[in-house]
């Protein structure tokens, strides 16, 4: 059996937390900007910290598991 939970959670969070795709914290002109497709080093750092915190919560603390029979 394969555990696909961490892989699915990581891919979804990576897409949702890509800076500038849906939301950017901090933005270039405002604190929060939506869908501007621009980024900065600070925004990359903030999104990486949020990604690490959420992946830790979902995979380690909650323990999301999606198993498949091979």
WOSULKA-V155190 format. One line per field, one symbol per residue. burial: b if it has 16 or more other ideal C-beta (glycine too) atoms within 10 Angstrom, else e. Layout:
BEGIN
burial->???
END
This chain:
BEGIN
burial->eeeebbeebeeebeeebbbbeebbeebeeeeebeeeeebeeebeebbeeebeebbeebbeeeeeeeeeee
END
